[in-house]
Amino acid sequence: VQLQASGGGLVQAGGSLRLSCTASGLTFSSSLMGWFRQALGKEREFVAAISWSGRSTYYADSVKGRFTISRDNAKNTVYLQMNSLKPEDTAVYYCAAPRRGSQAYYTGTYYGPADFDSWGQGTLVTVSS
């Protein structure tokens, strides 16, 4: 599985960014997809997930109401629209694909952060105050 994330950058607090991730090496149209982030000195944490169809989405409490995950199965791409950004959103953001053989892998739906075990190279988001 190869995951190529892009769209990070420097933005002021209150601003917006849209991250994109193009996937290959998996059947994207039937795959659960997600976003995680890792701030400096902290563990990687779940941000958002989207079911294979796009009909179901899931968010960490810290981003609910500000971030929106979406997908375009024709382009093998998943997006993360980030609005009302805060300095605490500063992190490297990673696109994620599900663990092969897991229930999430076969159903394309989300059960928890442990569903994922493949991450791309990450894209840095820096939010200045």
CORGI-V335981 format. One record per residue. N is the residue number from 1. RES is the residue in three letters. OMEGA is omega in whole degrees, 0 to 359 (NA if undefined). NEAR is the number of other ideal C-beta (glycine too) atoms within 10 Angstrom. Layout:
n=N res=RES omega=OMEGA near=NEAR
n=N res=RES omega=OMEGA near=NEAR
This chain:
n=1 res=VAL omega=176 near=16
n=2 res=GLN omega=183 near=12
n=3 res=LEU omega=183 near=21
n=4 res=GLN omega=180 near=14
n=5 res=ALA omega=178 near=24
n=6 res=SER omega=174 near=14
n=7 res=GLY omega=179 near=16
n=8 res=GLY omega=179 near=17
n=9 res=GLY omega=180 near=13
n=10 res=LEU omega=181 near=12
n=11 res=VAL omega=177 near=17
n=12 res=GLN omega=176 near=10
n=13 res=ALA omega=184 near=13
n=14 res=GLY omega=181 near=11
n=15 res=GLY omega=184 near=14
n=16 res=SER omega=172 near=11
n=17 res=LEU omega=173 near=20
n=18 res=ARG omega=176 near=13
n=19 res=LEU omega=176 near=24
n=20 res=SER omega=176 near=16
n=21 res=CYS omega=177 near=26
n=22 res=THR omega=185 near=17
n=23 res=ALA omega=173 near=24
n=24 res=SER omega=179 near=10
n=25 res=GLY omega=176 near=11
n=26 res=LEU omega=176 near=18
n=27 res=THR omega=191 near=12
n=28 res=PHE omega=187 near=21
n=29 res=SER omega=178 near=12
n=30 res=SER omega=187 near=14
n=31 res=SER omega=164 near=21
n=32 res=LEU omega=176 near=26
n=33 res=MET omega=181 near=28
n=34 res=GLY omega=173 near=26
n=35 res=TRP omega=174 near=27
n=36 res=PHE omega=174 near=22
n=37 res=ARG omega=179 near=24
n=38 res=GLN omega=175 near=15
n=39 res=ALA omega=182 near=14
n=40 res=LEU omega=178 near=7
n=41 res=GLY omega=181 near=5
n=42 res=LYS omega=178 near=9
n=43 res=GLU omega=176 near=7
n=44 res=ARG omega=183 near=17
n=45 res=GLU omega=178 near=13
n=46 res=PHE omega=177 near=21
n=47 res=VAL omega=185 near=25
n=48 res=ALA omega=176 near=25
n=49 res=ALA omega=180 near=27
n=50 res=ILE omega=180 near=26
n=51 res=SER omega=185 near=19
n=52 res=TRP omega=184 near=20
n=53 res=SER omega=185 near=12
n=54 res=GLY omega=184 near=14
n=55 res=ARG omega=180 near=8
n=56 res=SER omega=178 near=13
n=57 res=THR omega=186 near=15
n=58 res=TYR omega=185 near=19
n=59 res=TYR omega=167 near=18
n=60 res=ALA omega=181 near=16
n=61 res=ASP omega=185 near=6
n=62 res=SER omega=182 near=14
n=63 res=VAL omega=183 near=22
n=64 res=LYS omega=181 near=10
n=65 res=GLY omega=179 near=9
n=66 res=ARG omega=182 near=15
n=67 res=PHE omega=176 near=21
n=68 res=THR omega=176 near=16
n=69 res=ILE omega=178 near=21
n=70 res=SER omega=181 near=14
n=71 res=ARG omega=174 near=22
n=72 res=ASP omega=184 near=13
n=73 res=ASN omega=178 near=15
n=74 res=ALA omega=181 near=8
n=75 res=LYS omega=183 near=12
n=76 res=ASN omega=186 near=18
n=77 res=THR omega=174 near=17
n=78 res=VAL omega=184 near=29
n=79 res=TYR omega=171 near=20
n=80 res=LEU omega=176 near=26
n=81 res=GLN omega=184 near=15
n=82 res=MET omega=179 near=26
n=83 res=ASN omega=178 near=14
n=84 res=SER omega=184 near=13
n=85 res=LEU omega=181 near=22
n=86 res=LYS omega=178 near=14
n=87 res=PRO omega=180 near=11
n=88 res=GLU omega=173 near=11
n=89 res=ASP omega=179 near=22
n=90 res=THR omega=184 near=18
n=91 res=ALA omega=165 near=22
n=92 res=VAL omega=182 near=19
n=93 res=TYR omega=183 near=24
n=94 res=TYR omega=169 near=23
n=95 res=CYS omega=184 near=28
n=96 res=ALA omega=177 near=28
n=97 res=ALA omega=188 near=26
n=98 res=PRO omega=178 near=28
n=99 res=ARG omega=178 near=15
n=100 res=ARG omega=179 near=11
n=101 res=GLY omega=179 near=8
n=102 res=SER omega=177 near=15
n=103 res=GLN omega=179 near=12
n=104 res=ALA omega=179 near=23
n=105 res=TYR omega=184 near=19
n=106 res=TYR omega=184 near=12
n=107 res=THR omega=182 near=15
n=108 res=GLY omega=179 near=18
n=109 res=THR omega=190 near=18
n=110 res=TYR omega=177 near=21
n=111 res=TYR omega=179 near=14
n=112 res=GLY omega=182 near=10
n=113 res=PRO omega=181 near=16
n=114 res=ALA omega=177 near=11
n=115 res=ASP omega=190 near=21
n=116 res=PHE omega=174 near=25
n=117 res=ASP omega=177 near=13
n=118 res=SER omega=180 near=18
n=119 res=TRP omega=175 near=21
n=120 res=GLY omega=185 near=19
n=121 res=GLN omega=178 near=12
n=122 res=GLY omega=175 near=18
n=123 res=THR omega=188 near=22
n=124 res=LEU omega=174 near=12
n=125 res=VAL omega=179 near=22
n=126 res=THR omega=181 near=15
n=127 res=VAL omega=181 near=20
n=128 res=SER omega=181 near=11
n=129 res=SER omega=NA near=9
